[in-house]
């Protein structure tokens, strides 16, 4: 049986289509996995922060910093706001940025 060039063209097209679909499926699965990982990290941070009592700006800085550093501590806390997806009053000076707040994992 002799195979026509059209047959080979069809096989080549099918292989390209299958390869493309495989890449799309892998990309979607990777994206979903990343979203689940981010959601797990956000929940872990929220659970950790729920244990902290809420602090107002004065209560955040005064007990933990010398008087000449209170204004700087308050300002640093304000600068964290856009980068945190958690309740700011629950952020304490003794929270570690990477270990507790997962600043390396949150967008």
N, C-alpha and C positions, 0 to 999 in steps of 0.2 A: 504494500500500500504506500503510495506516494503522498506526502503531506505538502499542502500548498503554502506559499509564503503568507497568505492571509491567516492561516492557522497559527503560524509562529508569531505574527503580529498580535493576534488575539491573546496568545499565551503571555507575551511580553507585557501587554496592557494589563492583563489580569494580575500578573506578578507585581507590577507597579501599584495597581490599585490596592492590592492586599497589603503591600508594604506601607503605603500611605495610611490606610485604615489602622494598621497595627500601631503606627506612630501616634495617631490621634488617640487611640484607646490608652496607650501608655501615658501620654500627656495628661489626659483626663484623670486617670487613676493617680498619677503623681500629684496633681493639683488637689484632688480630694484628700489624699493622705496628708498633704501639707496643711490643709485647712483643719483637719481633725487634730493634727499635732498642735497647731496654734490654739485651738479651742481647749485642748487639754492643759496647755501652759497657762492660758488665761484663767481657767478654773482653779488651777493649783495656786496661782498668785492670789486670786480672789479669796480662796479658802484661807490662805496664810494671813492675808490682810484683815479678814473678818475677825481674827483673834485680837487685833490691835484696837484699843479704844480710840475714838476720834479725838483729835487734838485741834484746837484753834491755833492760829499762827503764834500767838504769845506762848501758849503751852508747848508748842513744838520747839521753840528755840530757847527760851529762858532756862529751863532746868538742865539742858544738855550742853550749852555753850557759854563761854565767858561773855561778860557784858559787851566787850568790844567786838564780838563776833555774832551777836544776835541778829543784827540787820543783814549780815551776809548769809546767815543760815536761812532766814526767812526768804530772801531773794532766791537762793538756790532751790528752795522748795517750790516757789512760784515758777521757776524755769522748768521744773520737772513736769508740770501740768500737761503740756501738749504731748509729752512722751509716755505718759502713763494711762492705762485703760482701767485704772482703779480709782477708788474714792480717795482723793487727796488728804482729807483729814486723818485717814488711817495710816498714812506714811509717817514713820517715826525716824528719828535720827539714827537709831541703831539698826535700821533695815539696810541690808547689803544690796547694792544695785543689781548685781548679777545673781547671787544665790537666792535672795528673797523676792526681789521685784522682777527678775528675769529680763532685765533691760537688754540683754544680748539676744533674747528670743522675741520680744514684742516689737511690733512695727511702730 
